């Protein structure tokens, strides 16, 4: 739960804790484990993520579960009580000190005239090329310049372009994905979520833009398995969050789930047996959306 004030909660509940010393790592606070009768501060609570772990009895979870145990209440009640200790305004500063951003994103170097090779690339990945281009306002990066040989996707926030990300179609570039330089962007792409403007109350979270195009509206991409506090805060106020990361990214999905506890009403991880969401077939996507009521 990003923004949860662990120390204030422990102080209010008169729970003895240690911020340094034996059994206490950097960025953690140690208490006597409430799950195993520990008497030597083996249970650690991460001050940033607000998750806990006892290396004596292996109890672990997020702060909502911890509050439910301390206060002998349901997780729903614990979630409500946790809100008192959220200080989201102090968690991040989107425009970090020393970083200069552009007033507007310049797309004059891009074109809507896609070569046959780009259209074929999308077709080979089982997309309706023209539909995807229109729906997500895609551009072609041209044959020279920063985004040469790339399909370029604008990153929108509040209906304004804040950055760009381009996908190489040649298979020869060292970087499959390239993002617009920070100095040319209105914000870093890791400060927002791709396709966030399409979301109402419920959302499916994927890793990349192709995953997002496959799932459609009410789907956002973190643009990589790693996520930031700024991105986590973008979920604030949403109802149901369904995390659909690639099959090999289960650990990161669990970390995101823990970070979202207390910010949204419900978080669920959807596990893939193999591959990634971009490889799903149309009938699988329709079935998924029907089951999730999205």
C-alpha positions in Angstrom: 0.0 0.0 0.0 2.0 3.0 -1.3 1.8 6.0 1.0 0.8 4.1 4.2 2.4 5.7 7.3 3.6 2.6 9.1 5.2 4.4 12.1 2.1 6.5 12.8 -0.1 3.3 12.9 2.3 1.5 15.2 2.5 4.5 17.5 -1.3 4.8 17.6 -1.7 1.1 18.5 1.0 1.3 21.0 3.0 -1.5 19.3 6.7 -1.6 20.3 9.0 -1.4 17.3 12.7 -1.0 16.3 13.9 1.0 13.4 17.5 -0.3 13.5 19.6 -2.9 15.2 19.3 -6.7 15.4 16.9 -8.3 12.8 16.0 -4.9 11.3 17.1 -4.2 7.7 17.3 -0.8 6.0 13.9 0.5 4.9 12.1 -1.8 7.4 10.8 -1.5 10.9 10.8 -4.6 13.2 8.2 -5.7 15.7 7.5 -8.8 17.8 5.6 -11.1 15.5 1.9 -11.1 16.3 1.5 -14.4 14.5 4.0 -16.7 16.3 4.6 -15.2 19.8 8.0 -14.0 18.8 10.0 -12.0 21.4 12.9 -10.7 19.3 11.4 -8.4 16.6 11.5 -10.9 13.8 8.6 -9.5 11.9 9.6 -6.7 9.5 7.3 -4.2 7.9 8.5 -2.5 4.7 8.2 1.3 5.2 7.6 2.0 1.5 5.5 -0.9 0.3 3.8 -1.5 3.7 4.1 -5.3 3.4 5.2 -7.5 6.3 7.3 -10.7 6.6 8.4 -12.7 9.6 11.6 -14.7 9.1 10.8 -16.8 12.1 7.4 -18.2 11.2 7.3 -17.1 7.5 4.1 -15.1 7.9 3.8 -12.5 5.2 1.3 -10.2 3.5 0.2 -6.6 3.1 -0.7 -4.1 5.7 -4.4 -4.6 5.4 -4.0 -8.2 6.6 -1.8 -7.0 9.4 -4.4 -4.5 10.5 -7.1 -7.1 10.4 -5.0 -9.3 12.8 -4.1 -6.5 15.1 -7.7 -5.1 15.4 -9.5 -8.4 15.1 -11.7 -7.2 12.2 -12.4 -8.2 8.7 -10.1 -7.2 5.8 -12.9 -5.0 4.5 -13.0 -3.1 7.8 -9.2 -3.1 7.9 -9.1 -1.5 4.4 -11.3 1.3 5.6 -9.2 1.9 8.8 -6.0 1.9 6.7 -7.2 5.0 4.8 -6.6 7.1 7.9 -2.9 6.5 7.6 -2.5 7.2 3.8 -0.4 10.2 2.9 -0.4 10.0 -0.9 0.4 13.6 -1.5 3.9 13.2 0.0 4.6 9.9 -1.7 5.8 11.1 -5.1 6.7 14.2 -7.0 5.9 13.6 -10.7 8.3 16.3 -11.8 11.4 15.3 -9.8 13.8 17.9 -8.8 16.4 18.6 -11.4 14.3 17.2 -14.3 13.2 19.4 -17.1 10.2 18.4 -19.2 8.8 19.8 -22.5 5.7 22.0 -22.6 4.4 19.9 -25.5 5.3 16.7 -27.3 6.5 17.4 -30.9 5.1 14.8 -33.3 6.0 16.6 -36.5 8.7 14.1 -37.3 6.1 11.3 -37.4 3.7 10.3 -40.2 0.4 8.6 -40.7 1.7 7.0 -43.9 2.6 3.5 -42.9 4.7 1.4 -45.3 3.6 -2.1 -46.3 6.2 -3.6 -44.0 4.7 -1.9 -40.9 1.2 -3.0 -41.9 2.4 -6.5 -42.5 4.2 -6.5 -39.1 0.9 -5.8 -37.3 -1.0 -8.3 -39.5 1.6 -11.0 -38.6 0.9 -10.4 -35.0 -2.8 -11.0 -35.6 -4.0 -7.5 -35.4 -6.3 -5.6 -37.8 -3.7 -3.1 -38.7 -5.9 -0.2 -39.8 -8.2 -0.7 -36.8 -5.4 -0.6 -34.3 -3.8 2.4 -36.0 -7.1 4.4 -35.8 -8.0 3.2 -32.3 -4.7 4.0 -30.7 -3.7 6.9 -32.9 -0.5 5.2 -34.1 2.2 6.8 -36.2 5.1 5.6 -38.3 8.5 6.8 -37.3 10.0 7.0 -40.8 13.3 5.7 -42.2 15.5 8.2 -40.4 15.4 10.0 -37.1 14.9 8.9 -33.4 12.0 6.5 -34.2 13.2 5.1 -37.5 11.7 1.7 -38.5 9.3 1.9 -35.6 5.6 1.9 -35.0 5.1 4.8 -32.6 2.3 4.9 -29.9 1.5 8.2 -28.2 1.0 8.0 -24.5 -2.1 10.0 -23.5 -3.1 11.4 -20.2 -6.3 13.5 -19.9 -6.5 13.4 -23.7 -3.1 15.0 -24.2 0.1 13.4 -25.5 2.7 13.2 -22.7 5.2 10.9 -24.3 5.9 8.4 -27.1 7.0 4.8 -27.3 8.1 3.1 -30.5 8.4 -0.6 -31.4 11.1 -1.7 -33.8 9.7 -3.8 -36.7 13.1 -4.9 -38.2 14.2 -7.2 -35.4 17.7 -5.8 -35.8 17.7 -3.0 -33.2 19.3 -3.6 -29.8 16.2 -1.9 -28.3 12.9 -3.4 -29.2 11.1 -0.6 -27.5 12.3 3.0 -27.5 10.7 5.9 -25.5 10.9 9.6 -26.1 13.7 11.4 -24.3 12.5 12.8 -20.9 13.5 16.3 -22.0 11.2 16.0 -25.0 8.3 14.6 -23.0 5.7 16.2 -20.7 6.4 13.4 -18.2 8.2 10.1 -18.0 6.2 7.1 -19.3 6.8 5.5 -15.9 4.8 8.3 -14.3 1.6 7.2 -15.9 -0.2 4.2 -17.4 -0.6 3.6 -21.1 -4.3 3.8 -22.1 -5.4 5.1 -18.7 -7.9 7.5 -20.4 -10.0 4.4 -21.5 -10.6 3.3 -17.9 -13.8 3.8 -15.9 -13.9 1.9 -12.6 -12.5 -1.6 -13.4 -9.3 -2.3 -15.2 -7.0 -5.0 -16.5 -3.3 -4.3 -16.1 -0.8 -5.7 -18.6 2.9 -5.1 -19.2 3.2 -3.7 -22.8 1.4 -1.8 -25.4 0.7 -4.9 -27.6 -0.9 -6.6 -24.7 -3.0 -3.6 -24.2 -4.1 -3.4 -27.8 -5.1 -7.1 -27.6 -7.3 -6.6 -24.5 -8.8 -3.2 -25.5 -10.6 -0.5 -23.5 -10.3 -0.6 -19.7 -6.8 -2.1 -20.1 -3.6 -0.3 -19.1 0.0 -1.1 -19.5 2.8 -0.4 -17.0 5.3 -0.6 -19.9 7.5 -3.2 -18.3 7.2 -5.5 -15.3 8.7 -2.9 -13.1 6.3 -0.2 -11.8 6.7 3.1 -10.0 5.0 4.8 -7.1 3.6 7.3 -9.6 2.0 4.5 -11.6 0.5 2.9 -8.5 -1.1 6.2 -7.6 -2.8 6.3 -11.0 -5.1 3.4 -9.7 -6.4 5.4 -6.8 -10.2 5.4 -6.7 -10.6 2.5 -9.1 -12.8 -0.5 -8.0 -11.5 -3.8 -9.4 -7.9 -4.3 -10.6 -7.1 -7.5 -12.5 -3.3 -8.0 -13.0 -2.6 -10.0 -16.2 1.2 -10.0 -16.6 3.2 -12.4 -18.7 3.4 -16.0 -17.5 7.0 -15.5 -16.4 6.3 -12.4 -14.3 4.3 -13.8 -11.4 6.6 -12.3 -8.8 6.2 -8.8 -10.2 2.4 -9.3 -10.4 2.4 -10.2 -6.7 4.5 -7.1 -5.8 2.0 -4.8 -7.7 -0.9 -6.5 -6.0 0.6 -5.8 -2.6 1.3 -2.1 -3.6 -2.3 -1.6 -4.6 -3.8 -2.9 -1.4 -5.7 0.0 0.2 -5.8 2.1 -2.9 -8.5 0.1 -4.7 -11.4 -2.0 -3.5 -10.2 -5.3 -5.0 -7.1 -6.7 -6.6 -6.8 -10.0 -8.4 -3.9 -11.7 -10.2 -4.9 -13.6 -13.4 -2.2 -16.3 -14.1 -1.3 -17.3 -17.7 -0.1 -20.8 -18.3 2.3 -19.5 -20.9 3.1 -16.6 -23.2 1.7 -13.1 -22.8 -1.7 -11.4 -23.3 -0.7 -10.2 -26.8 -0.8 -13.8 -28.0 -4.4 -14.4 -26.8 -7.0 -15.2 -29.4 -10.0 -13.1 -29.9 -12.4 -15.6 -28.4 -10.2 -15.8 -25.3 -10.2 -12.1 -24.9 -14.0 -11.9 -25.3 -14.4 -14.7 -22.7 -12.0 -13.0 -20.3 -13.8 -9.7 -20.5 -17.2 -11.4 -20.1 -16.0 -13.2 -16.9 -14.6 -10.0 -15.5 -17.6 -8.0 -16.6 -15.4 -5.4 -18.3 
